[in-house]
């Protein structure tokens, strides 16, 4: 049964619609019949990915398919050693990728755990506890504090009922529920206060409700469906490597066809030319590239773990580097998700409260100076009211190392220890903030219990907007009341002013209202405090009797405060050209105030609410999404639309969050980021990156790491492909000139995998350049050869190829017809290619020149180069390896030739870079002289 406007229906309409008695509930037979139509009350899992499928997916990459093709051709032509070597590389790459992603694709299983396992239901007039999956629309369920709501329900009766909905709506505070119909047509989930939603938690009070939606029809089911039908995005790195693979395969095929055809036309044997073609194809494809990219990403993952960021999907490491927008949930991500009193007003004085969260560490300040509670009766009474009129507890969880200090003589003050401990809340966040405030000033629950004994409570309800308790003390009995300031003020006849009770005149009332408005304008939630002493004969048995003739004590303004480190983190992202967008279920005024505090809301930036978003088409949203910095009162579907709109603008979107409501958008984003401490399992499983410390600034560190990883990948692509270009041109020119092959396939494989592999991996852990976070993010569609990388590869590869061919030809011409001389010349060419590459690797560390950075700064690179030299010498001087690699030992004059020819490319490129830099500086100085002379003339 589908009905969109459940919140508009009254109790009688619901009973008629579902044909159910409001107290007796359904009969067992009726429930069974309805279950046949509605199905079980559970979430479907959709497709699951088996470990085998996940492993096989690692081999779908285009570059891997190219390597498989090279393996097949090598095997068919009898080059079995080449084929085995390439297979080993493919397997290494696949296993590394599989290990990193093994725990992915479990979002829906975690989501199912949020459903209540059992439910208390009325069946045929009797209360029964049944499996929650057996519930059907029309069932009457009974709920109390601590229960998880088992389905979407419409409240029929509520008694001081509060429900924690932050995981679904983003609302930071428990929501007060009621049973009256709401007549507005379209309202956000957070404002549907007569409905309860599957997976949310009752924090206070009791309620009776009717089930209106079950299983996949619930709001939680809609999120599950969004997760199932949201495809993960291909990362920019995957896209670029696929492009690179296609370019390489086209180049190798084209050159192979040209060489084979030219050879056959010149009368060369077809078999020999096919072998030559395979050699050329092997030279064109950097066999080690997929494995080295995977290893570089894996090493990046390890570095990020040290910086409190846990990567679940390997390619997403690099994606962070090109993030241009961070869409962040407010509650628990930008803020602490801990209500904290920050402002007080009492007796005409505005006071500031220091400290954060629920830790009883901080002070009350007046004009910057700490207030002495012993000499301030107005403040003391106000704090007593706040603590007594609360049911929350703050519980200390002391770290092990702090416990040791507390026992020892070096223990610091209680305040110091309080700040070192972890304080957790049990109960309502608003009341927890008041309890923590009192504890900061020494009025703990234990110390108050010595003087006061609570006798009776009148719970808060949404109609009167007040809560009161009656507390006995040695001098008598006292009513303590807290609630909405305007309502409370109407119940007050007096006011506590500088420790003296005075009549509550219109002037004093206006001062209270002005202070309340000032606090509320700063997005604070404001509560008023009042009390009165009961006469000995007075009973005060009802709310009306207790909450009258009150003495107003003051106001407390509280907020879920921003994390301290977030403002600096947002400043860094702005310098890096990254836009931060706040997306929250909270009200617009609260979101706007927090956004201003954090520096998110820029001049010209706008705030968009969920109700406005609902009325917009996707085209309308696309017109404004680039200028919106804050989205308030939004639903999970809205978040998904926002992410997709930004992606249509060409942005690479990072989405952060911690609640279930964030999961679909997190999965759809280019990179999803969840909170490790406060985040739900659903959100973690849908994300690519988990922040272990829930710290927004960790995102900045992760972005820096992502940028560095991408730049390092460009470095070793420059290094590897320059070698491949050198190999291709060496082979191509030799064939075109009618010379023998300068290199045999096994030598090329050795260079591509071993000689190039170790330094390439060392480049993968190179330190970032100083200005890395001062550039705008690269475009998602930026070619991997952008910023003159293609020119550097081709020009260096051409020089390496010519020098390698030159060394080969100079050695061969000594005795060109002697068979042994060909092997010697190939050995010289092999050594020249290796040494040219190892010299070139130091040039790849900087985008400018080899002289720009200290060549010995990267110790791993120095070790890799030395290892590659030793391995090359082993291939040439260790007798068992010589026939395998077709090499011979070189003499001194041949090594001289090798080092001269290998050094020429770096010398020429370095000289060219210096000359180019001088020309550029001269051009700039010439321009400045022209500008100066123009100014003088003017």
N, C-alpha and C positions, 0 to 999 in steps of 0.2 A: 504494500500500500504506500503510495507516494503522496506526500503532502508537504509543500515547501514552506508554508507559513504557519508552522506549529505554534509559534509564539503568540499568534493572534487569536487562537482558539481558547474559549473558556472551558472550565472543568466539565460542564454539562455537555458541551459540543463534543468533547473528547470521548466521554462515556457513550454517547450516541453513535459516534463514528466507529468506535472499536467494539461496541456492544458488550460492555464489561461493567460490573458493579465496582464502584470506587474503593470499597473496603474488602469485599469478599474475593475479588479477583476472578480469574478464569478457572474453569474446571480442568481437570487433567485431560479429559477427552477433547475439550475444545482447544487446549494448547497443542495437543498432538496433531489435530487437524490443521491448525494454523502453521505448524512447523513444516508440514508437507508443502505448503505454498511458499513460505518465507525462507526455508532452509535453516541450517544451524547458524547460531550467532557466533561466527568466527570469521577470521580474515583468511582469504585464499592466498597461497604463496606464489601463484604464477609459476613462471619458469625458474628452475634452479640450475646452477652451473656446476657440473660434477668436476672433481679434480682432474680427471682425464681430459674433459673438454677444455678446461682452463690451460692444461699443458699443451694440447694441440693448437690452441689459439695463439700460442707464442710463435708458431711457425707459419703464420699467415702473412707476416710482414713482407712487403715487396722485395726488400733487399735480401731477406732470407730465401725467398723463392728464386731470386737471381742466382744466389750461391748454390741452391739445389740444382739449378740448370747447369751451372759450371761443373758440379760434381758428376752429373750424368754424362756430359760430353767428355770429361777427363777419363771416366771409367770406360766408355765406349772406344776411346782411342788408346787404351792400355796404360794410361798414366795413373796407375792405381795409388801410388804414394800421394799424388796431388789430391785425388778423390778422398782418400782417408783423412787427410789433413783438413780439408774443407768441411767434411762431415763432423769432425771433432769440434770445429769452431761453431757450427750450427747448433750442436747439442749443448755446448757451453752457454751460448746465448739464450737458448730456450729454458734451460734449467734455472739460470739466474733470474729471468723474468718470472718464471712460475713460482719460485720461492717467495718473491716479493709480493705477489698478488694472490697467494693461496687463500687468504682469509676474506676475500671480497665476496660480494653478492649475497649477503645474509640480512639485508634490511628487513624483509618481511618477517623472518623468524624472530628477530628482536622486537618488531612491532607487535607480534602476537603476544609477547610476554607482558605487554602493557595491559592486556585485557584481564579482567578479574576472573580467577578460576572458578569462584562460586558466587552465588547471589541469594539473598533472602527474599523470597517471593510469597505473595498471598495466593494460595490455590484453594478454591472452594471454601473460603472463609478461614483457612488455617495458614499459619506461617510455616514455610518450609525453606530449607537450604538446599538448593539444587546447583548442578553444574551450570555456569553462566552460558555455556554454548547452547543450552536447552531453552533459553528465553525466547519468547515470540512477541511480536507487536501486540499491545493490549495487556501484557502482564503488569501487575502492580508489584513494585519492588520497594523494600524498606531499606533505608541507608542511614548510617550514622558516622561519627567522626572516625577516621582511619580507613573507611571503606573506599575501594576503587569502584567507580561507576561502571557497571557491566555492559551497558548499551546506551544509545541516545535516549534520553527520557524527558518527559514534560512533568515538572513539579506540580503536585496536587496539594501538598501541605508542607510547610517549612517551619522549623523552629530554630531560630538563630543559626541558620544554615550558611556555611561558607565552603566554597569549593576552589581548590588550587587548579587553575587552568593554564598556567604559564607555558607548559610544554606544548599546548595546542594553540593558544591565542597569542602568546607573548606577553600577556598581562602580568606585571610583576607582583601583584598582590592577590590574595584569595578574594574571590568574588562573592558578594552577598547575594543569596538566591531568594526568590519569592514565587508565589503561585498565581499572581494576577496575570490576566491577559495583557499583552503589549500590542497596541493597535497600529504602530508604525509598520509600513509594508516591508521595506528592505533595511535591515540593520545588521551591523557586523556581528560575528559570533560572540565577541566579548561583551556585547550589549544585550544578548538574548538571555536575560537573567532568570527567566522562568524555565529554561532548558538546562539539562545536564548532558555531558558528552562522554562517550566511552573512553576509558583510560585515564580520566581526570580523577582527582582525589578529594574526598570530603575531609576538610580539616577541622571543622567545628560544627556542632549542632546535629539535628536529625531531620529526616525528610521522608515523605512518601511520594512516589512518582509512578507514572505510567510509561512503559516502554513504547516508543514511537518508531524507532528504527533499529535494525539489528544487522550484524555482519558487515558486508561490503557496502550497505546503504548508510552506515553511520558516517559521521565526519571523519573518524579514524579510518574507516574503510575507503573514503574518498582519497585520503592521503596515500593509503596502500596502493590504490589504483593508479594514482599519479606516479608513484615510484615505479610500479610495474611498467607503465607506458612511457616512461621518460628514458630516452637513450642517453648513455654516457657519451660525451663529446670526444671526437678524435683530437688529440693534443696537437699544438702547432709543430712540435718536434716530430711526431709521427708523420704528419703531413709533409714536412720538409724532407725527411729522410726518404719517404716514398718518392717524392719528386727527384731527389738525388739519385735514387736507385734507377728510376726510369731514364734519366739523362745518361747515366753510365752504361746501361744496357744498350741504349740506342747508339751511343758512341762506339762501344766495343763491337756491336754487330756491324755497324757501318764500316769501321776500319777493317774488320775481319773479312767482310765481303770484298772490299777494295783490294786488300792484300792478296787474298786467295785468287780472285779473278785475274789480277795483274800477273801473279806468278804463273798461273796456268796458261795465260795468253803468251807469256815469254818462254813457254816450253818446260816449266818446272814440273816435277812429278806431283800429281794431285794429292797423294798421301802426305808427302812432305809439306805441301802448302797448307793442308788441313791442320797438321801439327803446329805449323807456324801460326795459323789462325787461332788455335787454342792458346798458344803462348801469348798472343796479343790480347785475347779475351781475358786471360788470367791477369795480365798486366793492367788491364783497364779497370778491373773490379777490385776494390779494397776489401779483401776477404775478412779482414779483422775488424772492419768498421762496426757492424752490428754488435759484436761482443764487446768492443771497447766502449761504445756508447752505453751499453747496459752496465758495464763495470763502472764507468764514470758516474752514472746515475746512482748506482748502488753505494759508491763511496760518498756521494753527496748525501744520500740517505743517512749514512752513519754520522756525518758531520751535523746534519740537522737534528738527529736524535740528541746530540750533545747540547744543542740549542733549544731543546724541549719541543721539537716538532717531529711528530711520528708520521712517516709517509706510508700510505697503504697501497698506492698505485704508482708504480715507478716513473712512468713518463710525466706525471704531474709535477715532479720536481722542477723540470725545466719550464713547464707552463706558467708557474708562479712568476718567472722572470719577465714574462710579457704581459702580466696582468695590468690592465689600464683602469679597472674599476673594482673596488672592494665593496660588496654589498654586505653590510654587517647588521645582525640582529642587535637590538639595544640591550635588553635585559640579560644580564649574565655574561655579555660579551664586551660591550663598551662600558657597562656598569657592573657593579659588584653583586647584584641581586641580593643585597642586604639593606633593608630599610634602616636609615640612620637619621637621628635627630640632629639637625645642623643649626637651627635657630630657635630661640625662646623669646617670649615677651611676657613680662610680669611687672606689675606696678609701674607701667609707663616706660620701662627700660627694655631696650633691644639687646639681647645677649647672643653670643656666638658659642657653638659647641664644637670642640675639636675631637679627633678620633674617628675611626671608620669601622663599619661593620658592627658586630655584636660584642666585640671585645670591650671590657670595662676599663678602657685605657683612654684618657683624654681629660679635658677640663672645660669648665664653663667660663667664658671670658666676657668682660665688660670693658669696652674701649681698649682691648688688648691685654688687660690685666685679669688674672685669675680671681674668681669670686670666692670669698670665704663663706661656706655654707653656715658656719656657726653664727655669723652675724647677719644672715639674710633669711628671715623667717618666711617671706613670701615665696622665695625660690624653694626652700626646704618643703613647704606645704605642697607646692606644685609637683615636686618630684615624688613626694609620698603618694599623692593622688594617682599619678601615672603608674607607679609600681603596684599599688594595691588594686587598682582597677584593671589588672591584666592577668591573664591565665598562662602567659608564655613563660618558658624557662630558657635561660642561656646556659649551656653545658660546656665545661672546659675539657678540651682534649689536649693534653700536654705532650709535646714531643719528648722522646727518650732522653735526648741530650739535655733538655731543660729540666727534666725531673732530677737528673743528677746534680745540676747546679743548685736547684732549690733545696736539696738535702744538705748540700755542702755549705761551707762558710762563705763562699764567694757569691751567694745568691744576691741578686739585686733587689730593688724595690718591688712592691706588688704591682705597680703600674708597668714596670719593665717586664715583669713576668707575664702580665696579662697580654702585653703586645706580642710576646714571643709565643704564646699559646694559640691554639686554634679553638675558636668559640663557635659552637653550633647552636642553632635555634630549634627548640621544640615548641611549636605552637604558631600563632599568628605573627607575621613579620612586623606589623604595626605595633603590636603589644611588645614584641621582642625589642623594638627600638626604644620604647619607653623604659623597659626593664634595664637595658644596657645603659641608658642615660642616667638613671638613678644610681646604678652600680658605679659609674664613673666618679660620682660624688660621694661614694662610701655608703650609700643607702642600698645595700644588697638585700636579697630576699631573706637571708638568714637574720640580718640585723633588724629588719622591719618586723619579722615574726616574733622577736622578743617583746616588742611594744604593742603590735596590732594583731588581732585575730579576726579573720573574715568570717562573718556570720551568715551573710546572705548575698546572692547575686541576682541582679535584674539584667539578663543578657541583652546585648545589642540587637536591635531589629531595624530593618530598612525604613519602617514607618516613622518611628520616633527619633531614630538616628542618635541614640544615646545608649550608654552602658553604665550601670551603677552597681556598687557593692556597699554593704553595711559592715563596718569594721569596728570591733570593740577595742578600747585602749584603757589604761588605768584611770583616765579622767572621765570615761563615759563611752558613748558610741557615736560614730561619725559616718555620714553618707559621703561617698566619693563618686564623682560622676565625670565621665569624659565623653566627647562626641563632637558633632558638627558645631562650630563656634556660633553661627547665627541662631541655631535652635537652642543651644545651651544658654546663650545670653538671655533668651526669652524666659528662661526658668530662674534667672538670677535676680535677686533684689539688692544684693550687696556686692562689694568688691574688696579684695584684700590689697591694701595699698601701703607699701612700706611697713608691713607687719601689723597694720591697723585695719579693722573692718570698717568700711565707710559705705554710705548709701550709693547704689549704682545709678548715678545721674545720667541724663541724656548725653552730657559732654563726655563722661567716662565711657559710655557705651560706644560712642562714635570713635573714640580712640582705639577701642578693641577692634571695631570693624575695619578701621583704617589699617591697623597692624595686620589683621587677617588678610586683607586684600593685597597688601604689600608682599606678604609671604607667598600667597597663592600665585601672584604674578611671576614669581621666580620658580614656578612649577613645584612648589612644596605642597605636600599634603598636610593640612593644618587641623589639629585637634585642640579643642578647648578643655580646660580643667576647672572643676568647681567642687565645692564641698559644703557641708553644714553639720554642726553638732546637733545631735538629737537630745531632746529632753528625756529625763529618766522614765517618764510615763508614756513617751511617744513610741508607737509600735512600727510605723512605716511599713505596713504589710504589702502595699502595692507600689507600682512604679509612680503613680500619680502622687501618692503620699510622700514618697522619698524624694522625688525630683522636683521640689518646689522650694521657694525661699532660699535658693542656693547662694553661696558666696563665690564669686568668680575669682579664680587664682591666676590664670594665665593661659598662654598659647604655646604649643609646640609644633614646629614646622619640620617635617622630615622628607627625605627623598632617598631613592636608590642611587647612591652617589657614583659618579664616573670613576673608573679605575685611574689611579694616579698616573700610570705610565702612558695612558692612551693618547693624551693631547700631544706629547712629544712624538709618539709613533705616527700620528696623523700628519704632523708637521713634516716629518721625514718623507712620508708617502707623497705629500703635495710637492715637495722639491723634486721627487722622482717622477713627477708627472702623472700620479695615480689619484684618481678621484675616489673619495670615500662616501658611500651612501648609507644612511641609517634606515633600516626597515624594521618596524616594530608594531606590535599589537596595542601599544599604549596610546593614550589620548594625544592629540596633536600638540596641545600647549606644553605637556611634559616633554614630548619628543623634541620639540623646537628649542626648549630651554636647554636640555642636555646637549643638543647639537651645537648651540651657540657656545656653551661652556667648553666643548671639546674642539671647537674650531672647524667643525664639519660644515656648518651652514655658512656659505660664502655670500658676499654681496651679489644680488641678482639671483641667488638660488631660491627655490620655492619648496613649499611643503604640500604634499598631496595626501589626501585621506582615502581610506578604503571605499567609502561611499562615492566619492568622486571617481575613483578608479573603476568601480562597477559600471558607472554610466558611460565610460569611455570605450570606444572600439580600439582594436590593436593599432590602427592607423593614427587615431587621436593620441594614444599613449606614446607612439613613436615620435610624435611632434614635440612632446614636452619632456620625455624621459632624460634627455641629456642635460636639462637644466634643473631637474628635481634632485635635491640632496637629502630630503627626509620624506619617508612614506609612513604614515601613522594609521593605526586601526585597520591593519590589513589582514587578509586571510591567507592560508597556504596557496590557494589558486592565484591570488594577487601576486605573491612573491614569485611564483613561477612565471607569470606574465611579465613582471618587471625584468627578471633575468633575461628572458627571451627577447624583450624589446631592446635592451642594451646590446645584446649579441647581434641583433639586426643592424645596429649602428656600427658594427665592426669592432666592438669592444671585446677584450678578453676578460671575462667576468670571474672574479673570485667571490664566493658566497660563504659567509660565516654564520654560525648559529649553534644553538644547543638544544632546542626543543624539537619535538616531533613535527611541529608545524613547519620547521625549516627543511626537513628531509627532501621533499620533492625538488625544491629550488636548488638545494645543495647538489643533488644528483645531476640536475640539468646544467648547472654552471660549468664553465671550462675547468674550474677547480673548486671543489667543495671542501670547506674547512670547518671542523667541528671542535667543540670544547671537550677536553679529556676528563675534567673533573665534574663539571656540571652537565655535560652533554648526555643525552639519552643514547642508549644502544642503537636505536634506529638511526639517529643522526650520524653517529660514528660509522656505522656500516655503509651509509650512503655517501660518505665523504671520501676524499682522496688524501686529506691531510688532517691530522688530529693535533691540537695544541695541548701538550701534556700539562701545562701550567695555566691553561685558560687565559693566557696573557695576550692581549691584542698586539703588543709590541713584538711578540714572537713571530707574528705574520710578517713584520718588516724584516726581521732577520731571515725568515724563510724566503721572502722576495729577493733579498740581496743574494742569498745562496743560489736561488733559481737563476738570477741574472748571471752570476759568476759561472754556474754550471754551463749555461748556454754559450757564454763567451769561451769557456774552456773547450766545449764541443767544437766551436768554430776554429779554435786554435789547432785541435788535432785533426780536424777535417782538412784544414789548410796544409798541415804537415803530411798527412797521409796521401791526399790527392796530388800534391806537388810531386811526391814520389811516384804515384801512378802515372801522372802525365809524363814525367821523366822516363819511366819504363816504356810507355806507349811510343813516345817519340824516338827513343833509342831503337826499339824494335822496328818501327815503321820506316824510319829513314834508312836503317840498315837494309831492310828488304827492298825498298825503292832503289837503293844504290847498288843492289846486287851483292851485298856483303853477307857473310854467314850470320846466323843468329848471335848477337852479342851476349844474350842471357838465355839460359834454359829454363823451362817452366818451374822446376823445383827451386831454382835460385830466386825466381820472382816471388814464389810463395814464401820462401824464407824471409825475404826482405819485407813483404807485406804483413806477415804474421808475427815474426820474431823481432827482426831488427827495428821495424816501425812500431810494433805493438807495445813494447816496454816504455819507450819515450812518450808514446801517445797516451798511455795510462797515466804517466807522470804529469803530462799537461792537464789531464783531467782533474788533478788536485792542486793546480796552480793557484796562488793567492790572487785575489781580485785587485784590479788597479784602483787607485785612490778615488777617482771620480765616478765610480760605477753607479752610485745612487744619485747622481746629479744629472742624469740624462732621462729624457722621456722614454717610456717603454717602447720597444720595437713593435711594429705592427704585426698582427697575427698572421698576415699573409706575406710578411717580409721574406724575400728569397734568402735562402741560407748563404748565397754568395754575395749578398748586398754589402755595401760599404767597401767596395773595391776588392773584396776577398777573391772573387773569380779571377780578376786581373793578376793578383799576387800569386795565385796557384798556377795559372798558365805561364806567366813570365818566369817564375822560379822553376817550374817543371821544364820549360823549354831550355833554360840554361843547364839544368841538371842533365837533361837528355843529351844535349850537344856535348857537354864535357864528358859524360860517360861514353858516348859514341867515339869522341876524340881519343880518349884513353884506349879504348878497344882497337881503334884503327891504327894508332901509333905503335901499339904492341904487336898487332897482327902483321904489319908491313915489314917487321924484321926478317921473318921467314914465312911468307904468306902461304906457301904450299905445304908446310910441314904440319901433319895432324896434331902433334903435341903443342904446336904454337897456338892453334885455335883454342885449346883448353886454357893455355896460359893467358891469352888475350881475354877470354871470357872471365877468368879469375880476376884480372885487372879491372874489367868493367864492373864486375860484382863488387869488388872492394871500393871502387870509385863511387858507385851508386850509394853504398852503405855509408861511407864517410861523408858524402855530400849531404845526405839526409840528416846524419847526426849533427853536422854543423848547422844545418838549416833549422833544427828543432829549437835552438836558442833564439833564432830570429822570430819564431812563431809566438813567443811569450808576450810580445807587444804588438799593438796595431801600428806602431810607428817604425821603430828600427831596432836592430839587435843591440844598439848602444844605449837604448832608452832605459833598460832595466838591468839590474845586477844579474849576470848569468848564473851565479852560484847561489842565488836566493832560494831557489827550489831544490832542496837537497835530494828529493826523490828523482828529479830529472837528471841530476849529475850522476847518481847511482845507476839509473836506467841506461844512460849513455855509455858509462863504463862497462856495464854488463853486456850491452849490445856489441861493443868492441871486442870483449873477451869471447863472446859467442861466435863472432865472425872469424876471429883468429882460430878458434877451435875447429870450425868448418874447414878452414884452409890448411891447418897444420896438424890436425889429428888424423892419422892415416885411415882408420876405419870409416871416417865421414867423407873423405875425399872422393871416393868413387860414387857415393850416394849423391853428393852435391856437384860432382864434376868440377873439382877445383884442384889447384896445385899450389904449393908454397911460393910466395913471391920473394924476389931478391931486393936488395936495397934500392937500386935505381928504379925498380918498378914501384916501390912504395913512395919514392920521391914524386914520380909521375902521378900516383894516386892522390897524394895530398895537395899537389899543385892544382890538379884538375878539380878536385872536390872543393877547394877553397875559392875558386873563381866565382861561382854563383853568389856566395855571400858577400864577397868583396864588391862585385859589380852592383848588387842590389843595395848594399849599405851605402856605397858612394852615391848611387842614384837617389837614395832617400835623403842624404845630407844635402845634395845639390838642389833637390826639389824643395826641401825645407827652407834653404836660403832664398830661393826664388820667391817662395810664398811670403817670407818675411819682408823681402825687398818690395814686393808688390803692395803689401799692407802699409809699409812705411811711406812708399810713394803716394799711395792714396791719401794717407794722413797729411802729407805735405801739401797735396793739392787742396784738401779741405781747409787747412790752415791758411793757405794763400788766398783762397776764396773768401774766407772770413775777413782777412786783412783788407782785401779789396773792397768788400762790402762796407 
